[in-house]
Amino acid sequence: MKYLLSFALLWFLFACQQEPEVSDPTPTEDANPTEISIPPPPNELYGALFRRVQMEQVFPDGKTFVDCIPKVAPDSIMRAYTTSVGAADFDLESFVVAHFDLPPEPASGFQADPDRSIEEHIKNLWPVLTR
């Protein structure tokens, strides 16, 4: 009887296990490709311009240029860059400012209070971190 119960328990455990469903990663025929496409990252869109902005540290934070919003299509920016980069009076920062809207610099005004517990500190800091 003991073996029969063990066998029944094992059978039940294996019978209840199901293979996880794997969704088909290929889009369906009625899917809109523009809805599922992800734009290339800035280093791919802006190539040499991106590398130069980052290497010459046009911005104090390496993420600032990534957060910039192009004023025109990336291919137009790259044509303008290719045309003007060789000029003697070319100014990289001026070029970036002319072709991109810079992200706003948020001012948090947050001041840590050493008398607060870590939980209170995190609770008060959270709105700053989630901006």
KAHUPE-V237776 format. One record per residue. SS is DSSP state (hx for helix, st for strand, lp for the rest). PSI is psi in degrees with one decimal (* if undefined). D_CENTER is the distance of its C-alpha to the mean C-alpha in whole Angstrom. Layout:
SS,PSI,D_CENTER ; SS,PSI,D_CENTER
This chain:
lp,-39.8,60 ; hx,-41.1,58 ; hx,-34.5,56 ; hx,-41.7,56 ; hx,-42.6,54 ; hx,-44.8,52 ; hx,-43.8,52 ; hx,-40.6,51 ; hx,-46.4,48 ; hx,-43.7,46 ; hx,-43.1,47 ; hx,-44.5,45 ; hx,-45.2,42 ; hx,-34.4,42 ; hx,-29.7,42 ; hx,-17.9,40 ; lp,132.6,37 ; lp,147.8,35 ; lp,135.0,33 ; lp,142.7,29 ; lp,133.9,29 ; lp,120.8,26 ; lp,150.2,25 ; lp,118.2,25 ; lp,-11.1,22 ; lp,137.3,23 ; lp,150.0,23 ; lp,166.9,26 ; lp,-33.4,28 ; lp,3.9,28 ; lp,142.5,24 ; lp,115.7,23 ; hx,-27.2,20 ; hx,-23.8,19 ; hx,-25.4,17 ; hx,-4.2,16 ; lp,142.9,15 ; lp,129.8,11 ; lp,151.6,11 ; lp,153.2,11 ; lp,160.5,9 ; hx,-35.0,10 ; hx,-28.1,12 ; hx,-38.4,14 ; hx,-40.8,15 ; hx,-0.4,16 ; hx,-111.1,18 ; hx,-36.8,20 ; hx,-46.5,19 ; hx,-49.0,16 ; hx,-42.9,18 ; hx,-42.6,20 ; hx,-42.0,19 ; hx,-43.6,17 ; hx,-35.9,20 ; lp,2.5,22 ; lp,56.1,20 ; lp,-34.7,21 ; lp,148.0,18 ; lp,-22.2,19 ; lp,127.7,15 ; lp,-13.5,13 ; lp,-14.6,10 ; hx,-48.6,13 ; hx,-35.5,13 ; hx,-32.8,9 ; hx,-4.5,9 ; lp,148.4,13 ; st,121.8,14 ; st,140.7,16 ; lp,-24.9,20 ; lp,179.1,21 ; lp,143.2,20 ; hx,-37.4,18 ; hx,-32.5,21 ; hx,-40.5,23 ; hx,-43.5,21 ; hx,-34.8,22 ; hx,-43.6,26 ; hx,-39.7,26 ; hx,-47.9,25 ; hx,-37.7,27 ; hx,-40.1,30 ; hx,-14.1,30 ; lp,-29.0,28 ; lp,-8.1,32 ; lp,145.1,34 ; lp,-31.9,35 ; lp,16.7,34 ; lp,128.5,30 ; lp,112.3,28 ; hx,-45.7,25 ; hx,-42.4,23 ; hx,-38.1,26 ; hx,-46.2,24 ; hx,-46.7,21 ; hx,-34.7,22 ; hx,-27.1,24 ; hx,-6.6,21 ; st,146.5,18 ; st,124.1,18 ; lp,146.3,17 ; lp,146.8,15 ; lp,145.7,17 ; lp,109.1,18 ; lp,137.2,18 ; lp,113.8,22 ; lp,-35.1,22 ; lp,10.8,25 ; lp,133.7,25 ; lp,125.0,28 ; lp,141.6,28 ; lp,108.8,31 ; lp,-14.1,33 ; lp,-10.4,35 ; lp,153.0,33 ; lp,165.7,32 ; hx,-36.2,29 ; hx,-44.1,28 ; hx,-39.3,29 ; hx,-48.6,27 ; hx,-41.6,24 ; hx,-41.2,25 ; hx,-29.1,25 ; hx,-25.5,22 ; hx,-46.3,20 ; hx,-31.4,20 ; hx,-40.6,19 ; hx,-26.0,16 ; lp,12.0,15 ; lp,*,15
